[in-house]
Amino acid sequence: MSVPSGFVPDPEIRCRDHRIGAIGAGFIMADVHLAAYREAGFPVVAIASRNPDKARAVAARWDIPRVHDTPAALIEDREVEILDIAFPPDQQPDLIRHALRQPHIRAILAQKPMAMDHAEAQRLAAEAAAAGKILSVNQNMRFDQSMRVLKQLLDRGALGTPVLATIEMRAIPHWQPFLEAYGRLTLLNMSIHHLDVLRFLFGDPVEIYTAARTDPRTRFPHRDGICCSTLSFPGGLMAVSLEDVWSGPRAEGFESDIYIKWRVEGTEGLAQGTIGWPDYPKGSPSTLAYCAPETGGSWVRPSWDTMWFPHAFKGVMEQLQYAVKTSEPPLLSAADNVRTMALVEAAYRSLTEKRAVRLAEFGA
């Protein structure tokens, strides 16, 4: 690993004491969450899913001692302190509410999106606060190594005042079958990564304008396939987020060009890089290069061996473990995520009404 002094691409594991119950046995849980937790040493004591046989197979793979026949039974397991949910967003709120009623559940990690819309996300955050439970949302792109190092550069003013930021995704997601019934596709399930990480980097925007068209590859009815959003921030910063889920035709022998690139231009410096996720499962680290007065105007390229998938998920669970230990709010709090959901909701309103939508319209 080659990381210049002062950069911390991966957070320290400060706490691994609290027992986890996992709900879900699909790809994101079986191949990402549990791989990260094994590496970090987080204790997973139980698992359940909609398919008990699948849950048993995943339990055997990761040496999880108990398998429950239903998610409700796992939530009621008194050995579980932290509930980790990887479930469809239309079904997730009921699981969260059931967990809020259990005295032994101290914290909940919800999958993003937390709910299907901003109003329901608000209700869940308020109910968790009233119950005295910690509710966190798995916005894992904030723990991508290039995003963390970029945030560290911005926080110390290395680039000066940000002027323009872009995230350009040209990659093909695997749309889960349950998404077909939602009427909400890319903005809620993919763009939300980029909209949230822009908030992480720069704070809350003032307004958003979103345009979209259907994706020729996606066969079920949808309106937000290929999306492009322009965000305006206090102080004049403009950011553009492009989710090109089409990214060109695909056929045998066709040389594809799939990537996620980002770039931040400031008054004194420039940073740019790539996100390694499109290479999964082969995997490659995300990258960052920057030039600024502190580099003498030359490009500096810090590097690391860890990747977004699965290593960022260690940071997601660690921030929740630490919140349980200290009673401090988690970095990925539900209260903060409500503002990301407001941004997603504003993007849908912009798409419908064909205008820029101010976040103030949602109380954000």
C-alpha positions as CSV (number, residue, x, y, z in Angstrom):
1,M,0.0,0.0,0.0
2,S,1.2,3.5,-0.8
3,V,-0.8,6.2,1.0
4,P,0.9,9.6,1.7
5,S,1.0,10.7,5.3
6,G,-2.2,12.1,6.5
7,F,-4.6,10.1,4.3
8,V,-6.8,7.4,5.9
9,P,-8.6,5.5,3.1
10,D,-10.1,2.9,5.5
11,P,-11.3,3.7,9.0
12,E,-10.0,2.1,12.2
13,I,-12.1,-0.7,13.7
14,R,-12.8,0.7,17.1
15,C,-15.5,-1.7,18.3
16,R,-16.5,-5.3,17.3
17,D,-18.3,-6.2,20.5
18,H,-22.0,-6.3,19.5
19,R,-23.8,-9.3,18.2
20,I,-25.3,-9.1,14.7
21,G,-28.4,-10.7,13.3
22,A,-28.5,-10.8,9.5
23,I,-31.7,-10.6,7.5
24,G,-31.3,-11.6,3.8
25,A,-29.3,-14.2,2.0
26,G,-28.9,-12.7,-1.4
27,F,-25.8,-11.4,-3.1
28,I,-25.3,-8.3,-1.1
29,M,-25.5,-10.1,2.3
30,A,-23.9,-13.4,1.3
31,D,-21.0,-12.0,-0.8
32,V,-20.4,-8.5,0.6
33,H,-21.7,-7.9,4.1
34,L,-20.6,-11.2,5.5
35,A,-17.3,-11.2,3.8
36,A,-16.5,-7.8,5.2
37,Y,-17.7,-8.8,8.7
38,R,-15.5,-12.0,8.7
39,E,-12.5,-9.9,7.8
40,A,-13.2,-7.3,10.4
41,G,-14.1,-9.8,13.1
42,F,-17.7,-8.7,13.7
43,P,-19.7,-11.4,15.5
44,V,-22.7,-12.6,13.4
45,V,-24.8,-14.9,15.5
46,A,-28.0,-15.5,13.4
47,I,-29.4,-15.2,9.9
48,A,-32.8,-15.5,8.3
49,S,-34.3,-14.8,4.9
50,R,-37.5,-15.3,2.9
51,N,-36.0,-18.7,1.8
52,P,-34.9,-20.7,4.9
53,D,-32.9,-23.2,2.8
54,K,-30.9,-20.3,1.3
55,A,-30.3,-18.9,4.7
56,R,-29.0,-22.3,5.9
57,A,-26.6,-22.5,3.0
58,V,-25.3,-19.0,3.7
59,A,-25.0,-19.8,7.4
60,A,-22.9,-22.9,6.6
61,R,-20.7,-20.9,4.3
62,W,-19.9,-18.2,7.0
63,D,-20.2,-20.4,10.1
64,I,-23.3,-18.6,11.5
65,P,-24.6,-20.6,14.5
66,R,-28.3,-20.0,14.2
67,V,-30.8,-19.9,11.3
68,H,-34.3,-18.7,11.9
69,D,-37.2,-19.7,9.7
70,T,-38.5,-16.1,9.4
71,P,-37.1,-12.6,9.7
72,A,-39.6,-11.9,12.6
73,A,-38.2,-14.8,14.5
74,L,-34.6,-13.5,14.1
75,I,-35.7,-10.0,15.2
76,E,-37.1,-11.6,18.4
77,D,-33.9,-13.5,19.1
78,R,-32.6,-12.0,22.4
79,E,-29.0,-12.7,21.4
80,V,-29.2,-10.2,18.6
81,E,-28.1,-6.6,19.5
82,I,-27.6,-5.2,16.0
83,L,-30.1,-6.0,13.2
84,D,-28.5,-5.9,9.7
85,I,-31.2,-5.8,7.0
86,A,-30.7,-6.6,3.3
87,F,-34.3,-6.7,2.1
88,P,-36.4,-5.1,-0.6
89,P,-37.2,-1.5,0.4
90,D,-41.0,-1.9,0.2
91,Q,-40.7,-4.6,2.9
92,Q,-38.0,-3.1,5.0
93,P,-40.1,-0.6,7.0
94,D,-42.2,-3.4,8.6
95,L,-39.0,-5.1,9.7
96,I,-37.6,-1.9,11.2
97,R,-40.8,-1.2,13.1
98,H,-40.8,-4.8,14.5
99,A,-37.2,-4.3,15.6
100,L,-38.0,-1.0,17.3
101,R,-40.4,-2.9,19.6
102,Q,-37.8,-5.3,20.8
103,P,-36.0,-4.3,24.0
104,H,-32.8,-6.3,23.1
105,I,-32.3,-4.7,19.7
106,R,-30.0,-1.7,20.3
107,A,-29.4,-0.7,16.7
108,I,-30.6,-1.3,13.1
109,L,-28.6,-1.1,9.9
110,A,-31.2,-0.5,7.1
111,Q,-30.3,-1.1,3.4
112,K,-30.6,1.9,1.2
113,P,-33.0,3.2,0.2
114,M,-34.4,3.2,3.7
115,A,-38.0,3.4,2.3
116,M,-39.8,3.9,-1.0
117,D,-40.2,7.7,-0.5
118,H,-39.2,10.6,1.6
119,A,-42.3,10.7,3.8
120,E,-41.9,7.1,4.9
121,A,-38.2,7.7,5.6
122,Q,-39.1,10.7,7.8
123,R,-41.6,8.5,9.8
124,L,-39.1,5.7,10.3
125,A,-36.4,8.2,11.6
126,A,-38.9,9.8,14.0
127,E,-40.1,6.4,15.3
128,A,-36.5,5.2,15.9
129,A,-35.7,8.4,17.8
130,A,-38.9,8.0,19.9
131,A,-38.0,4.4,20.7
132,G,-34.5,5.4,21.7
133,K,-33.0,3.1,19.1
134,I,-30.1,3.8,16.8
135,L,-31.1,3.6,13.1
136,S,-28.4,3.8,10.5
137,V,-28.6,3.5,6.7
138,N,-26.1,1.6,4.5
139,Q,-24.9,4.4,2.3
140,N,-21.7,2.5,1.7
141,M,-20.2,4.7,-1.0
142,R,-19.2,7.2,1.7
143,F,-16.7,4.5,2.8
144,D,-15.3,4.0,-0.7
145,Q,-11.6,4.7,-0.3
146,S,-11.4,7.4,-3.0
147,M,-14.4,9.2,-1.5
148,R,-12.9,9.2,2.0
149,V,-9.5,10.5,0.8
150,L,-11.3,13.1,-1.4
151,K,-13.3,14.2,1.6
152,Q,-10.0,14.6,3.6
153,L,-8.6,16.8,0.8
154,L,-11.7,18.9,0.8
155,D,-11.8,19.3,4.5
156,R,-8.2,20.6,4.7
157,G,-8.8,23.0,1.8
158,A,-6.2,21.5,-0.5
159,L,-8.3,22.2,-3.6
160,G,-9.4,25.7,-2.6
161,T,-13.1,26.5,-3.0
162,P,-15.0,23.8,-5.0
163,V,-16.3,25.0,-8.4
164,L,-17.5,22.0,-10.3
165,A,-17.9,18.3,-9.4
166,T,-19.0,15.4,-11.6
167,I,-19.8,11.8,-11.2
168,E,-20.0,9.9,-14.5
169,M,-21.3,6.3,-14.3
170,R,-21.4,4.1,-17.4
171,A,-22.1,0.7,-16.1
172,I,-25.0,-1.9,-16.1
173,P,-26.6,-2.7,-12.8
174,H,-28.3,-6.0,-12.1
175,W,-31.9,-4.9,-11.5
176,Q,-33.4,-7.2,-8.9
177,P,-36.8,-8.6,-10.0
178,F,-38.7,-6.9,-7.1
179,L,-37.8,-3.5,-8.7
180,E,-40.2,-4.1,-11.6
181,A,-43.3,-3.3,-9.5
182,Y,-42.0,-0.1,-7.9
183,G,-42.4,2.6,-10.6
184,R,-39.1,4.0,-9.4
185,L,-35.8,2.6,-10.7
186,T,-32.4,4.3,-11.2
187,L,-32.9,7.4,-9.0
188,L,-34.1,5.4,-6.0
189,N,-31.8,2.5,-6.4
190,M,-28.6,3.7,-8.1
191,S,-28.4,7.5,-8.3
192,I,-29.0,7.5,-4.5
193,H,-25.4,6.5,-4.1
194,H,-24.1,9.5,-6.0
195,L,-26.6,12.0,-4.6
196,D,-25.7,10.9,-1.0
197,V,-22.0,11.0,-1.6
198,L,-22.2,14.5,-3.0
199,R,-24.0,15.5,0.2
200,F,-21.2,13.8,2.1
201,L,-18.5,15.7,0.2
202,F,-20.2,19.2,-0.1
203,G,-23.2,19.4,2.3
204,D,-26.8,19.9,1.3
205,P,-27.5,21.4,-2.1
206,V,-30.0,24.2,-2.7
207,E,-31.8,22.6,-5.6
208,I,-31.7,19.8,-8.2
209,Y,-32.7,19.5,-11.8
210,T,-33.1,15.9,-13.2
211,A,-33.7,14.7,-16.7
212,A,-34.1,11.0,-17.6
213,R,-35.1,8.6,-20.4
214,T,-35.8,4.9,-20.5
215,D,-33.0,2.4,-20.8
216,P,-33.3,0.3,-24.0
217,R,-31.9,-2.8,-22.1
218,T,-34.5,-2.7,-19.3
219,R,-37.6,-4.5,-20.5
220,F,-40.1,-3.7,-17.7
221,P,-41.9,-0.3,-17.7
222,H,-39.9,2.5,-16.1
223,R,-39.3,6.2,-16.7
224,D,-36.0,6.8,-14.8
225,G,-33.5,4.6,-16.7
226,I,-30.7,6.8,-17.9
227,C,-30.6,9.8,-15.5
228,C,-28.7,13.1,-15.4
229,S,-29.0,15.5,-12.4
230,T,-27.6,18.9,-11.9
231,L,-27.2,20.1,-8.3
232,S,-26.6,23.7,-7.1
233,F,-24.9,24.3,-3.7
234,P,-24.6,27.4,-1.5
235,G,-21.6,29.4,-2.7
236,G,-22.1,28.5,-6.3
237,L,-20.7,25.0,-6.6
238,M,-22.4,23.0,-9.3
239,A,-22.4,19.2,-9.4
240,V,-23.5,16.8,-12.1
241,S,-24.4,13.1,-11.6
242,L,-24.9,10.9,-14.6
243,E,-26.1,7.3,-14.4
244,D,-25.8,5.8,-17.8
245,V,-27.2,2.3,-17.1
246,W,-27.3,1.6,-20.9
247,S,-23.6,2.5,-21.6
248,G,-23.9,1.3,-25.2
249,P,-24.8,-2.0,-26.9
250,R,-23.5,-5.3,-25.6
251,A,-22.8,-8.3,-27.9
252,E,-20.4,-11.2,-28.3
253,G,-17.0,-9.7,-29.2
254,F,-18.1,-6.1,-28.4
255,E,-15.4,-4.2,-26.6
256,S,-17.2,-2.5,-23.8
257,D,-16.1,0.7,-21.9
258,I,-17.7,0.4,-18.5
259,Y,-16.5,2.7,-15.7
260,I,-17.4,5.2,-13.0
261,K,-15.3,8.4,-13.0
262,W,-15.4,11.4,-10.8
263,R,-13.8,14.8,-10.9
264,V,-13.7,17.9,-8.5
265,E,-12.3,21.2,-9.7
266,G,-11.5,23.8,-7.1
267,T,-10.1,27.4,-7.3
268,E,-6.6,26.1,-6.3
269,G,-6.5,22.4,-7.2
270,L,-8.0,19.5,-9.1
271,A,-8.8,15.9,-8.0
272,Q,-10.1,13.0,-10.2
273,G,-10.4,9.3,-10.0
274,T,-12.4,6.1,-10.6
275,I,-14.6,3.8,-8.6
276,G,-13.6,0.2,-8.8
277,W,-17.1,-1.3,-8.3
278,P,-17.8,-2.1,-12.1
279,D,-14.9,-4.6,-12.0
280,Y,-16.7,-6.8,-9.4
281,P,-16.3,-9.7,-8.8
282,K,-12.8,-9.5,-10.1
283,G,-12.4,-6.3,-8.2
284,S,-10.0,-3.4,-8.3
285,P,-9.3,-0.5,-5.9
286,S,-10.8,2.9,-6.6
287,T,-8.3,5.5,-7.6
288,L,-7.5,9.1,-6.9
289,A,-5.1,11.6,-8.3
290,Y,-4.8,15.3,-7.4
291,C,-2.7,18.3,-8.1
292,A,-2.7,21.3,-5.8
293,P,-0.3,23.9,-4.3
294,E,0.7,21.3,-1.7
295,T,2.0,19.0,-4.5
296,G,3.8,21.8,-6.3
297,G,1.3,21.6,-9.1
298,S,2.3,18.0,-9.9
299,W,0.0,15.0,-9.9
300,V,0.1,12.9,-6.7
301,R,-1.6,9.4,-6.8
302,P,-2.1,7.9,-3.4
303,S,-3.0,4.2,-3.6
304,W,-4.4,1.4,-1.4
305,D,-5.2,-2.3,-1.7
306,T,-8.7,-2.3,-0.3
307,M,-11.9,-1.9,-2.5
308,W,-15.4,-0.5,-2.2
309,F,-16.8,-4.1,-2.4
310,P,-16.4,-5.6,0.2
311,H,-14.1,-3.5,2.3
312,A,-16.2,-0.4,2.6
313,F,-18.9,-2.4,4.4
314,K,-16.5,-2.9,7.3
315,G,-16.7,0.9,7.9
316,V,-20.5,0.9,7.6
317,M,-20.8,-1.7,10.4
318,E,-18.0,-0.3,12.5
319,Q,-19.6,3.1,12.7
320,L,-22.8,1.4,14.0
321,Q,-20.9,-0.8,16.4
322,Y,-19.1,2.3,17.8
323,A,-22.4,4.2,18.1
324,V,-23.8,1.4,20.2
325,K,-20.7,1.4,22.4
326,T,-20.6,5.2,22.9
327,S,-24.3,6.2,22.5
328,E,-23.1,8.8,20.0
329,P,-25.1,9.2,16.7
330,P,-23.7,7.0,13.9
331,L,-22.0,8.7,10.9
332,L,-24.7,7.2,8.7
333,S,-27.7,8.3,10.8
334,A,-31.3,8.0,9.8
335,A,-31.8,11.7,10.5
336,D,-29.1,12.5,8.0
337,N,-30.4,10.0,5.5
338,V,-33.8,11.6,5.5
339,R,-32.1,14.5,3.7
340,T,-30.7,12.2,1.1
341,M,-34.2,10.8,0.6
342,A,-35.5,14.4,0.2
343,L,-32.9,14.9,-2.5
344,V,-34.1,11.7,-4.3
345,E,-37.7,12.9,-3.9
346,A,-36.8,16.3,-5.3
347,A,-35.2,14.6,-8.3
348,Y,-38.5,12.7,-9.0
349,R,-40.5,15.9,-8.7
350,S,-38.0,17.6,-11.1
351,L,-38.4,14.8,-13.6
352,T,-42.2,15.0,-13.4
353,E,-42.6,18.8,-13.4
354,K,-39.6,19.5,-15.7
355,R,-38.1,22.2,-13.4
356,A,-35.4,22.7,-10.9
357,V,-36.7,21.8,-7.4
358,R,-35.5,23.4,-4.2
359,L,-34.8,21.1,-1.3
360,A,-36.7,23.6,0.9
361,E,-39.9,22.2,-0.7
362,F,-39.3,19.1,1.5
363,G,-38.2,20.9,4.6
364,A,-34.6,20.0,3.9
